């Protein structure tokens, strides 16, 4: 077996046994409410130590998921959870929110931080920023190609972990708000309702247009190993133990260059088979699939055989045992492993009626270590007076020594501090709410917007309208793409340099990689919603990373916004068709490709409601909500600025909505308050 890590999903105890017994080197699991699979059985904070001990005694690492966004009111519970995780001896925590990372650093600086795929790391700059911040490992976004992973590997000296088998999120990692907006169950809060798996229809009549097949990269494991990926992750904390057993066994065989049974892997769980479209750069319709009746029933015939894979425990730790019987002295048994020794004593040996205790019989009893992680490596047996003891005495000594040795081998040797939660300073907003306009196209601009503080415009739109924007140049904020893949990073940097030379100094950034790019190029940075800022500490962290102000996550309610303290100016979208998903694989494609698509289309959900889609130069697609957010007639006193987020509206519509916002009037037609007046679960 190589040094590459097989990282298995664990939702409950049976899955844990399946993962460990089938050969996983590490497992990831959740505890409490701060993990991205809150609906899994998970592990309680009180049982976590036993779980970690079980794994460590079998040479398996444990990574605990703390990969959700945190609200300010949850910090006391978060701190208690981190303390218990640190005291359990867990090997790392997987984090999405900078506030969680900061809390871990306070409570247990020795506890390694892994950046969750929800942190949306899909470029070199994002990975570098997180390494510089103190993360020892980055879990890359799932939609990257082999070449893109290789580029990140070559430029950033940090451990890389990638998903190689399991469910594919349709939306780009960390950028899906579909469940939150339509069902008040946020993927960023661990309660995704998987609305993408329902029947959405494309303009070509293709059904299940937002459902991808499960990924399986096992045939490309050698290539991934060769470019320096350290950890291979299996998705599936909500799946049954037989699935875990099949996936771990198959991945282990693939790493060891042995054949694996693809049909069993498909039978236990798939969505009409598997895809490696992202890894191979083939983002076509072969990637799409949904779970049909045959997929559901196919597992029946393989369950029993898969159960056998994890029926028996493993015993990876060899122990050296010394058993000594001396006249007039208690019988002693010493057990040693990994430089730890345990000595226990019992009844004195007796003069035998028949034969004395032999080496063979002693070895037979001492080696009965089946309920422990140990196996007998060597027995030193001393019985100079030819005494004997009963098998029950030997068994009792063996069990006692093994139990004590287990405890000694699982002592947690790290400092854990009871950190105090800093008092949150109440934010005092600007006396007058400032207004900003975000335009998808410069064609939406009119003189009506002369009074706004800033106008946010995509970089490409600025370059395509250089002469026309001269009169508003001082108000312009250049919007960086929310998805910047490695092959685009250099061109984005070059574009920013040209903008800087033209006198444009502000950048709107929706990703941590974009933040670093803008900062390195000397721009004044304005944070966008994609940074998922949901609490005071995260806001303060982004201020330290260089933000001049920030747009809070639109998953926050009015009450939650008021709870966000700190000094950094903050704003929110008060109007707009909110982006629900960023899609790298276009759901609108036909089998012949893009055909005559103009990039402005719609998807239809099962209720026959149309949702706008916008293509961005064939790099990615945004799925927007079917109705616009509008909270311009609500109390916005906790904000420093408001953004009207225009996308598919015509020029006249933009102007009219802006006028109504200034007059604090309600707009015409359907609208939603979003989550401003609702609390997420």
Phi, psi and omega per residue, in radians:
X1 nan 2.331 -3.129
X2 -1.356 -3.122 -3.140
X3 -1.520 0.065 3.140
X4 -1.318 2.507 -3.007
X5 -1.591 2.274 2.948
X6 -1.704 1.998 -3.061
X7 -1.913 2.028 -2.982
X8 -1.894 2.595 3.118
X9 -1.452 2.413 -3.119
X10 -2.338 1.973 3.123
X11 -1.769 -0.291 -3.122
X12 -2.858 -3.122 -3.000
X13 -1.100 -0.712 -3.121
X14 -1.139 -0.676 3.076
X15 -1.127 -0.619 3.110
X16 -1.072 -0.831 3.133
X17 -1.081 -0.738 -3.137
X18 -1.074 -0.765 -3.118
X19 -1.126 -0.866 -3.067
X20 -1.163 -0.793 -3.047
X21 -1.279 -0.350 3.139
X22 -1.643 -0.077 2.992
X23 2.014 0.264 3.068
X24 -1.151 2.505 3.040
X25 -1.559 -0.351 -3.123
X26 -2.708 2.719 3.065
X27 -2.276 2.692 3.001
X28 -2.158 2.438 -3.022
X29 -2.621 2.868 -3.112
X30 -1.966 2.753 3.029
X31 -2.540 2.366 3.130
X32 1.270 -2.776 -3.017
X33 -1.731 0.143 -3.060
X34 -1.866 0.695 3.123
X35 -2.344 2.695 -2.958
X36 -1.344 0.108 3.027
X37 -2.327 1.139 -3.082
X38 -1.154 -0.339 3.141
X39 -1.503 -0.099 3.010
X40 -1.271 2.850 3.126
X41 -1.096 -0.723 3.076
X42 1.090 -3.011 -3.075
X43 -2.202 2.431 3.136
X44 -1.366 2.753 3.106
X45 -1.083 -0.491 -3.111
X46 -1.345 -0.505 -3.134
X47 -1.695 -0.063 -3.050
X48 -1.086 -0.713 -3.122
X49 -1.027 -0.778 3.122
X50 -1.102 -0.659 3.127
X51 -1.129 -0.799 3.120
X52 -1.111 -0.738 3.119
X53 -1.043 -0.788 3.133
X54 -0.978 -0.787 -3.122
X55 -1.208 -0.810 -3.087
X56 -1.101 -0.620 3.116
X57 -1.236 -0.135 3.084
X58 -2.077 0.384 3.067
X59 1.043 0.632 3.125
X60 -2.062 2.286 3.119
X61 -1.463 2.763 -3.129
X62 -2.216 2.147 3.059
X63 -1.969 2.215 -3.087
X64 -1.770 2.285 -3.105
X65 -1.450 2.123 2.972
X66 -2.180 0.840 -2.893
X67 -1.819 0.896 3.010
X68 -2.232 2.878 3.032
X69 -1.342 2.523 -3.073
X70 -1.964 2.420 3.011
X71 -1.663 2.704 -3.057
X72 -0.983 -0.634 -3.101
X73 -1.193 -0.232 -3.042
X74 -1.647 -0.022 -3.034
X75 -1.091 -0.689 3.088
X76 -0.997 -0.778 3.120
X77 -1.172 -0.674 3.105
X78 -1.051 -0.815 -3.127
X79 -1.069 -0.741 3.111
X80 -1.097 -0.709 3.141
X81 -1.115 -0.765 -3.133
X82 -1.115 -0.712 3.105
X83 -1.012 -0.782 -3.121
X84 -1.193 -0.651 3.091
X85 -1.109 -0.785 -3.133
X86 -1.094 -0.738 -3.129
X87 -1.257 -0.346 3.138
X88 -1.273 -0.360 -3.077
X89 1.597 0.164 3.111
X90 -0.928 2.595 -2.994
X91 -1.484 -0.354 3.119
X92 -2.984 2.870 2.988
X93 -2.111 2.509 3.139
X94 -1.781 2.153 -2.869
X95 -2.215 2.457 2.980
X96 -1.853 -0.695 -2.989
X97 -1.655 2.254 3.084
X98 -0.984 -0.548 3.133
X99 -1.090 -0.648 3.098
X100 -1.184 -0.750 3.104
X101 -1.022 -0.743 3.128
X102 -1.120 -0.698 3.131
X103 -1.134 -0.706 3.102
X104 -1.091 -0.732 3.135
X105 -1.072 -0.624 3.124
X106 -1.250 -0.783 -2.992
X107 -1.422 -0.691 -3.132
X108 -2.611 1.485 -3.092
X109 -1.025 -0.386 -3.110
X110 -1.446 -0.151 -3.103
X111 -1.434 2.018 -3.082
X112 -1.098 2.588 3.121
X113 -1.897 2.246 3.015
X114 -1.964 2.299 -3.127
X115 -1.440 2.094 -3.120
X116 -1.119 2.693 3.016
X117 -1.020 -0.385 3.097
X118 -1.198 -0.220 3.060
X119 -1.371 -0.017 2.991
X120 1.030 0.883 3.115
X121 -1.562 1.883 -3.129
X122 -2.301 0.306 3.109
X123 -2.645 2.970 -3.093
X124 -1.097 -0.780 -3.073
X125 -1.122 -0.656 3.100
X126 -1.126 -0.764 3.122
X127 -1.128 -0.694 -3.132
X128 -1.176 -0.728 3.120
X129 -1.021 -0.750 -3.112
X130 -1.234 -0.651 3.058
X131 -1.062 -0.801 3.139
X132 -1.084 -0.505 -3.117
X133 -1.377 -0.261 3.098
X134 2.076 0.101 3.084
X135 -1.358 2.335 3.136
X136 -1.562 -0.299 -3.119
X137 -2.542 2.544 3.077
X138 -2.131 2.214 3.029
X139 -1.590 1.922 -3.021
X140 -1.273 2.718 3.080
X141 -1.029 2.593 -3.005
X142 -1.335 -0.261 -3.011
X143 -1.662 0.332 -3.121
X144 -1.496 2.616 3.063
X145 -1.540 2.931 3.108
X146 -1.039 -0.727 -3.138
X147 -1.131 -0.658 -3.141
X148 -1.228 -0.690 3.062
X149 -1.073 -0.746 3.141
X150 -1.074 -0.724 3.131
X151 -1.079 -0.780 3.112
X152 -1.099 -0.749 3.127
X153 -1.031 -0.723 -3.071
X154 -1.250 -0.409 -3.022
X155 -1.863 -0.252 -3.078
X156 -2.269 2.171 -3.126
X157 -1.550 1.331 3.114
X158 -2.530 2.629 3.095
X159 -1.079 2.401 3.106
X160 -1.996 2.346 3.084
X161 -2.154 2.340 3.102
X162 -2.321 2.629 3.016
X163 -1.302 2.315 3.135
X164 -2.135 -0.138 3.108
X165 -2.758 2.422 3.064
X166 2.193 -2.904 -3.007
X167 -1.144 2.498 3.049
X168 -1.781 2.152 2.944
X169 -1.262 2.364 3.092
X170 -1.172 -0.738 -3.135
X171 -1.358 2.618 3.070
X172 -1.048 2.447 -3.035
X173 -0.897 2.297 3.084
X174 1.367 0.049 -3.059
X175 -2.180 0.506 -3.128
X176 -1.969 2.163 -3.138
X177 -2.165 0.227 -3.077
X178 -1.043 -0.876 -3.093
X179 -1.141 -0.685 -3.131
X180 -1.148 -0.798 -3.049
X181 -1.289 -0.605 -3.072
X182 -1.688 -0.341 -3.073
X183 -2.384 0.072 3.132
X184 1.045 0.406 3.077
X185 -2.163 1.835 -2.959
X186 -1.568 2.332 2.977
X187 -1.121 -0.559 3.085
X188 -1.228 -0.185 3.106
X189 -2.016 0.191 3.035
X190 1.482 0.279 -3.081
X191 -2.295 0.712 -3.134
X192 -1.029 2.271 -3.135
X193 -1.569 -0.012 3.097
X194 0.979 0.806 3.088
X195 -1.097 -0.368 3.110
X196 -1.171 -0.387 -3.119
X197 -1.414 -0.146 3.075
X198 -1.319 3.106 -2.993
X199 -1.516 1.653 3.004
X200 -1.676 2.472 -3.064
X201 -2.039 2.351 3.117
X202 -1.442 3.053 3.138
X203 -1.196 -0.265 3.097
X204 -1.597 0.025 -3.119
X205 1.480 0.135 3.124
X206 -1.309 2.247 -3.084
X207 -1.529 2.876 -3.134
X208 0.884 0.861 -3.021
X209 -1.312 -0.131 3.097
X210 -1.979 0.304 -3.102
X211 -2.005 2.029 3.075
X212 -1.608 2.648 2.951
X213 -1.089 2.821 3.009
X214 -1.182 2.612 3.079
X215 -1.427 2.653 2.909
X216 -2.676 1.953 -3.085
X217 -1.858 0.282 -3.011
X218 -1.083 -0.532 3.112
X219 -1.263 -0.203 -3.120
X220 -1.964 0.258 -3.080
X221 -1.045 -0.706 -3.142
X222 -1.063 -0.693 3.105
X223 -1.142 -0.723 3.132
X224 -1.161 -0.663 3.089
X225 -1.142 -0.682 -3.057
X226 -1.185 -0.458 3.140
X227 -1.582 -0.074 2.987
X228 1.800 0.356 3.007
X229 -1.271 2.302 -3.074
X230 -1.622 -0.577 -3.001
X231 -2.236 2.298 3.137
X232 -1.940 2.042 -2.944
X233 -1.847 2.392 3.067
X234 -1.798 2.269 3.077
X235 -1.440 2.639 3.002
X236 2.380 0.756 3.122
X237 -1.230 -0.235 3.107
X238 -1.657 -0.020 -3.026
X239 -1.670 2.886 -3.017
X240 -1.302 2.830 -3.092
X241 -1.084 -0.554 3.125
X242 -1.102 -0.615 3.066
X243 -1.100 -0.801 3.135
X244 -1.052 -0.769 -3.140
X245 -1.069 -0.790 -3.119
X246 -1.132 -0.770 -3.084
X247 -1.194 -0.767 -3.139
X248 -1.129 -0.797 -3.138
X249 -1.068 -0.757 -3.140
X250 -1.138 -0.766 3.140
X251 -1.133 -0.713 3.107
X252 -1.050 -0.759 3.114
X253 -1.126 -0.713 3.141
X254 -1.086 -0.742 3.126
X255 -1.123 -0.622 -3.126
X256 -1.528 0.192 3.138
X257 1.037 0.654 3.070
X258 -1.952 2.677 3.112
X259 -1.197 2.627 3.048
X260 -2.274 2.743 -3.047
X261 -1.525 1.740 -3.096
X262 -1.160 -0.556 -3.095
X263 -1.217 -0.676 3.073
X264 -1.136 -0.726 3.128
X265 -1.071 -0.706 3.110
X266 -1.229 -0.673 -3.085
X267 -1.151 -0.664 -3.061
X268 -1.228 -0.579 3.001
X269 -3.022 2.194 2.966
X270 -2.808 2.964 3.030
X271 -2.044 1.438 -3.113
X272 1.051 0.689 3.127
X273 1.684 -2.884 -3.036
X274 -2.135 2.915 3.093
X275 -2.435 2.563 2.944
X276 -2.193 0.553 -3.058
X277 -1.022 -0.773 3.135
X278 -1.137 -0.820 -3.084
X279 -1.060 -0.691 -3.104
X280 -1.572 -0.036 3.140
X281 1.270 0.449 3.122
X282 -1.941 1.435 -3.057
X283 -1.588 1.174 -3.108
X284 -2.048 -2.967 -3.051
X285 -1.236 -0.220 3.079
X286 -1.172 -0.242 3.110
X287 -1.330 -0.352 -2.986
X288 -1.566 2.522 3.085
X289 -3.079 2.769 3.118
X290 -2.364 2.877 -3.044
X291 -1.475 1.857 3.137
X292 -1.664 -3.083 -3.084
X293 -1.052 -0.757 -3.136
X294 -1.090 -0.625 3.105
X295 -1.131 -0.667 -3.100
X296 -1.217 -0.717 -3.051
X297 -1.483 -0.240 -3.029
X298 -1.170 -0.376 -3.080
X299 -1.266 -0.397 -3.014
X300 -0.929 -0.730 -3.023
X301 -1.389 -0.164 -3.077
X302 -1.997 -0.110 -3.050
X303 -1.050 -0.818 -3.076
X304 -1.090 -0.755 -3.129
X305 -1.166 -0.607 3.126
X306 -1.250 -0.565 3.085
X307 -1.030 -0.597 -3.113
X308 -1.154 -0.402 -3.112
X309 -1.159 -0.468 -3.104
X310 -2.176 0.455 -3.134
X311 -1.176 -0.704 -3.041
X312 -1.871 2.486 3.116
X313 -1.246 2.847 3.098
X314 -1.873 2.707 -3.077
X315 -2.323 1.389 -3.000
X316 -1.463 -0.203 -3.014
X317 -1.799 2.002 3.072
X318 -1.396 2.362 3.132
X319 -2.070 2.522 2.995
X320 -1.759 2.246 -3.059
X321 -2.149 2.399 3.012
X322 -2.066 2.168 3.109
X323 -2.050 2.146 -3.032
X324 -2.237 2.241 3.040
X325 -2.055 2.115 3.100
X326 -2.300 2.547 -3.093
X327 -1.121 2.244 3.092
X328 1.374 0.103 3.137
X329 -2.196 2.645 3.082
X330 -1.071 2.551 3.019
X331 -1.153 2.353 -3.113
X332 -2.099 2.509 3.058
X333 -2.304 2.110 3.092
X334 -1.920 2.295 3.138
X335 -2.145 2.331 -3.038
X336 -2.405 2.400 3.052
X337 -2.745 2.452 3.102
X338 0.900 0.719 3.110
X339 1.171 0.214 3.025
X340 -1.845 2.301 -3.120
X341 -2.122 2.517 3.105
X342 -2.283 2.314 3.095
X343 -2.119 2.185 3.075
X344 -2.218 2.667 -3.127
X345 -2.249 2.729 -3.132
X346 -2.517 -2.706 -3.086
X347 -1.043 2.665 3.075
X348 -1.195 2.640 3.046
X349 -1.205 2.734 -3.111
X350 -2.093 2.731 3.026
X351 -1.246 2.171 -3.033
X352 -1.272 2.567 3.018
X353 -1.313 -0.608 3.127
X354 -2.016 -1.807 -3.099
X355 -1.734 2.614 3.055
X356 -1.243 2.887 3.092
X357 -1.112 2.220 -3.103
X358 -1.707 2.844 3.073
X359 -1.030 -0.712 -3.095
X360 -1.090 -0.812 -3.128
X361 -1.214 -0.697 3.115
X362 -1.049 -0.783 -3.122
X363 -1.117 -0.692 -3.141
X364 -1.052 -0.694 -3.113
X365 -1.402 -0.667 -3.141
X366 -1.176 -0.537 -3.058
X367 -1.390 -0.022 3.136
X368 -1.361 1.274 -3.054
X369 -1.920 0.469 -3.008
X370 -1.072 -0.462 -3.136
X371 -1.707 0.353 3.139
X372 -2.280 3.004 3.064
X373 -1.465 0.098 -3.001
X374 -1.730 2.698 2.883
X375 -2.296 2.629 -3.098
X376 -1.326 2.033 -3.135
X377 -1.600 -0.704 -3.111
X378 -2.732 2.411 3.084
X379 -2.076 2.187 2.978
X380 -1.803 2.073 -3.037
X381 -2.065 2.171 3.114
X382 -2.148 2.164 3.109
X383 -2.585 1.139 -3.009
X384 -1.141 -0.415 -3.083
X385 -1.726 0.157 3.118
X386 0.959 0.876 3.121
X387 -1.610 3.126 3.079
X388 -2.508 2.728 2.976
X389 -2.447 2.808 -3.102
X390 -1.320 2.767 3.086
X391 -1.066 -0.591 -3.119
X392 -1.125 -0.604 3.111
X393 -1.183 -0.771 3.118
X394 -1.084 -0.768 3.141
X395 -1.060 -0.723 -3.141
X396 -1.131 -0.753 3.121
X397 -1.125 -0.743 3.141
X398 -1.071 -0.815 -3.134
X399 -1.106 -0.740 -3.134
X400 -1.127 -0.793 -3.128
X401 -1.122 -0.737 -3.128
X402 -1.111 -0.718 -3.134
X403 -1.125 -0.743 -3.140
X404 -1.181 -0.711 -3.142
X405 -1.123 -0.683 3.084
X406 -1.004 -0.778 -3.136
X407 -1.123 -0.717 -3.129
X408 -1.152 -0.623 -3.114
X409 -1.346 -0.223 -3.093
X410 -2.009 0.321 3.063
X411 -1.156 2.287 3.136
X412 -1.475 2.068 -3.078
X413 -1.937 1.247 3.070
X414 -2.638 2.721 3.141
X415 -1.468 2.294 3.084
X416 -2.175 2.163 -3.066
X417 -1.885 2.521 3.039
X418 -1.543 1.511 -3.063
X419 -1.308 2.489 3.079
X420 -1.508 2.454 3.088
X421 -1.363 2.133 -3.121
X422 -1.177 2.449 3.115
X423 -1.162 2.274 -3.095
X424 -1.422 2.163 3.111
X425 -1.329 2.338 3.134
X426 -1.191 2.321 -3.133
X427 -1.438 2.359 3.070
X428 -1.861 1.850 -3.086
X429 -1.189 2.922 3.063
X430 -1.054 2.608 -3.138
X431 -1.115 -0.563 3.130
X432 -2.120 2.206 3.131
X433 -1.145 2.148 3.112
X434 -1.543 2.658 -3.073
X435 -2.085 2.375 3.065
X436 -2.203 2.631 3.139
X437 -2.072 2.250 3.021
X438 -1.916 2.181 -3.121
X439 -1.999 2.423 3.028
X440 -1.318 -0.611 -3.105
X441 -2.404 2.540 3.121
X442 -1.161 -0.336 3.095
X443 -1.106 -0.268 3.114
X444 -1.474 -0.145 -3.076
X445 -1.333 2.510 3.003
X446 -2.556 2.922 -3.139
X447 -1.121 -0.239 3.093
X448 -0.967 -0.491 -3.038
X449 -1.563 0.210 -3.079
X450 -1.052 -0.439 -3.052
X451 -1.525 -0.090 -3.048
X452 -1.300 2.769 3.114
X453 -1.269 -0.839 -3.118
X454 -2.447 2.704 2.992
X455 -2.126 2.095 -3.115
X456 -1.656 2.234 -3.061
X457 -2.466 2.327 3.098
X458 -0.954 2.559 -3.098
X459 -0.911 -0.825 -3.095
X460 -1.060 -0.641 3.134
X461 -1.178 -0.583 3.102
X462 -1.138 -0.810 -3.117
X463 -1.161 -0.549 -3.116
X464 -1.398 -0.144 -3.103
X465 -2.339 0.723 -3.025
X466 -0.968 -0.839 -3.072
X467 -1.237 -0.602 -3.068
X468 -1.290 -0.488 -3.053
X469 -1.572 -0.008 -3.066
X470 -0.969 -0.638 -3.073
X471 -1.288 -0.289 -3.130
X472 -2.066 0.258 -3.027
X473 -0.996 -0.655 -3.105
X474 -1.185 -0.331 -3.132
X475 -1.731 -0.052 -2.991
X476 -1.367 2.373 2.917
X477 -2.024 2.138 -3.136
X478 -1.425 2.138 -3.136
X479 -1.541 2.072 3.054
X480 -1.384 2.585 3.118
X481 -1.027 2.492 3.119
X482 -1.214 -0.369 3.063
X483 -2.114 2.009 3.115
X484 -2.148 1.817 -3.116
X485 -1.532 2.813 -2.991
X486 -0.873 -0.636 -3.106
X487 -1.254 -0.192 3.132
X488 -1.745 -0.232 -2.976
X489 -1.065 -0.773 -3.119
X490 -1.137 -0.727 -3.121
X491 -1.174 -0.618 3.079
X492 -1.122 -0.760 3.106
X493 -1.060 -0.757 3.130
X494 -1.113 -0.687 3.112
X495 -1.114 -0.720 3.130
X496 -1.124 -0.654 3.110
X497 -1.095 -0.711 3.110
X498 -1.165 -0.691 3.105
X499 -1.114 -0.695 3.139
X500 -1.095 -0.736 3.115
X501 -1.125 -0.507 -3.134
X502 -1.475 -0.013 3.071
X503 1.669 0.168 3.093
X504 -1.666 2.143 -2.948
X505 -2.036 -0.045 -3.028
X506 -1.976 2.523 3.129
X507 -2.330 2.462 3.126
X508 -1.875 2.023 -2.955
X509 -2.123 2.271 -3.072
X510 -2.003 0.181 -3.096
X511 -2.614 2.592 -3.090
X512 -1.092 -0.564 3.070
X513 -1.132 -0.703 3.108
X514 -1.124 -0.641 3.105
X515 -1.034 -0.811 -3.127
X516 -1.149 -0.722 3.126
X517 -1.054 -0.814 -3.120
X518 -1.142 -0.710 -3.139
X519 -1.138 -0.782 -3.126
X520 -1.103 -0.418 3.130
X521 -1.710 0.188 2.994
X522 1.346 0.448 -3.130
X523 -1.572 2.687 2.953
X524 -1.393 2.145 -2.931
X525 -1.787 2.277 3.037
X526 -2.015 2.113 -3.097
X527 -1.347 2.395 3.109
X528 -1.758 3.102 -3.034
X529 -1.090 -0.502 -3.066
X530 -1.155 -0.203 3.045
X531 -1.297 -0.190 3.060
X532 0.972 0.818 3.123
X533 -1.404 2.050 -3.021
X534 -2.239 0.038 -3.120
X535 -2.681 2.959 -3.054
X536 -1.104 -0.769 -3.061
X537 -1.161 -0.677 3.081
X538 -1.114 -0.708 3.114
X539 -1.087 -0.771 3.114
X540 -1.106 -0.651 3.127
X541 -1.113 -0.774 3.121
X542 -1.165 -0.524 3.033
X543 -1.096 -0.749 3.119
X544 -1.183 -0.454 3.112
X545 -1.432 -0.077 3.013
X546 2.071 0.058 -3.129
X547 -1.259 2.465 3.078
X548 -1.535 -0.531 3.019
X549 -2.874 3.057 -3.055
X550 -2.594 2.500 2.973
X551 -1.566 2.116 -3.112
X552 -1.237 2.762 3.070
X553 -0.994 2.378 3.109
X554 -1.406 0.180 2.963
X555 -1.500 -0.038 3.132
X556 -1.530 2.423 3.030
X557 -1.427 2.978 3.079
X558 -0.999 -0.730 -3.127
X559 -1.121 -0.764 -3.134
X560 -1.147 -0.649 3.097
X561 -1.073 -0.730 3.133
X562 -1.107 -0.487 -3.123
X563 -1.365 -0.234 -3.121
X564 -1.382 2.010 -3.120
X565 -1.687 -2.650 -3.122
X566 1.557 3.092 -3.052
X567 -1.839 -0.291 -3.073
X568 -1.156 2.241 3.092
X569 -1.006 2.452 -3.119
X570 -2.344 2.649 -3.138
X571 -2.458 -3.079 -3.139
X572 -2.666 2.774 2.996
X573 -1.298 2.217 3.131
X574 -1.904 -0.229 3.034
X575 -2.570 2.558 2.965
X576 2.538 2.677 2.940
X577 -1.321 1.791 -2.992
X578 -1.237 2.463 3.102
X579 -1.244 2.072 -3.109
X580 -1.571 -0.605 -3.126
X581 -2.610 2.543 2.918
X582 -1.847 2.205 -2.976
X583 -2.090 2.146 3.088
X584 -1.556 -0.423 3.061
X585 -1.847 1.976 -2.975
X586 -1.252 2.173 3.127
X587 -1.310 -0.156 -3.054
X588 -1.625 -0.145 -3.105
X589 -1.084 2.619 2.963
X590 -1.788 3.123 -3.135
X591 -1.153 -0.345 3.107
X592 -1.696 0.150 3.074
X593 1.792 -2.482 -3.063
X594 -1.433 -0.241 -3.121
X595 0.828 -2.242 -3.117
X596 -1.788 0.494 -3.096
X597 -1.123 2.331 3.120
X598 -1.617 0.081 3.101
X599 1.482 -0.024 3.132
X600 -2.181 1.673 -3.044
X601 -2.338 -2.944 3.099
X602 -2.450 2.696 2.915
X603 -1.911 2.641 -3.128
X604 -2.040 2.242 3.127
X605 -1.497 -3.116 -3.049
X606 -1.175 -0.248 3.101
X607 -1.682 0.168 3.136
X608 1.190 0.484 3.089
X609 -1.659 2.373 -3.110
X610 -1.598 2.371 3.113
X611 -2.121 2.181 -3.094
X612 -1.145 2.533 3.022
X613 -2.174 2.343 3.054
X614 -2.171 2.227 3.098
X615 -1.591 2.408 -3.131
X616 -1.967 1.505 3.064
X617 0.918 0.576 3.099
X618 1.088 0.289 3.048
X619 -1.537 -0.733 3.096
X620 -2.807 2.946 -3.119
X621 -2.236 2.492 3.071
X622 -1.910 2.275 3.005
X623 -1.714 2.160 -3.105
X624 -1.840 2.797 3.080
X625 -1.119 2.728 -3.070
X626 -1.316 -0.417 3.103
X627 -2.260 2.637 -3.098
X628 -1.384 2.594 2.909
X629 -1.222 2.460 2.935
X630 -2.636 2.007 3.091
X631 -2.216 0.405 -3.132
X632 -1.134 -0.325 3.117
X633 -1.713 0.214 3.130
X634 -1.793 3.025 3.118
X635 -1.339 1.992 -3.103
X636 -1.972 0.457 -3.010
X637 -1.189 -0.275 -3.138
X638 -1.520 -0.013 -3.091
X639 -1.837 2.634 3.024
X640 -1.579 -0.547 3.119
X641 -2.593 2.746 3.125
X642 -2.148 2.463 3.138
X643 -2.036 2.199 2.961
X644 -1.626 2.039 -2.927
X645 -1.797 1.635 -3.069
X646 -1.614 2.388 -3.100
X647 -2.305 -1.217 -3.030
X648 -1.784 0.033 -3.076
X649 -1.315 2.628 3.031
X650 -1.393 2.880 -3.085
X651 -0.943 -0.796 -3.098
X652 -1.160 -0.646 3.117
X653 -1.129 -0.762 3.128
X654 -1.012 -0.819 -3.119
X655 -1.101 -0.741 -3.113
X656 -1.167 -0.728 3.123
X657 -1.133 -0.685 3.119
X658 -1.113 -0.725 3.120
X659 -1.103 -0.720 -3.133
X660 -1.196 -0.614 3.084
X661 -1.107 -0.786 3.133
X662 -1.092 -0.524 3.130
X663 -1.557 0.020 -3.112
X664 0.995 0.696 3.130
X665 -1.814 2.794 3.068
X666 -1.406 2.454 3.128
X667 -1.416 2.817 3.119
X668 -1.384 2.711 3.028
X669 1.459 -3.136 -3.128
X670 -1.096 2.600 3.107
X671 -2.778 2.971 3.076
X672 -2.390 2.626 3.004
X673 -1.461 -0.012 -3.098
X674 1.074 -2.339 3.121
X675 -1.823 0.167 -3.089
X676 -1.103 -0.616 -3.113
X677 -1.881 0.166 -3.121
X678 -2.240 2.630 3.078
X679 -1.754 2.340 3.027
X680 -1.174 2.655 3.055
X681 -1.205 nan nan
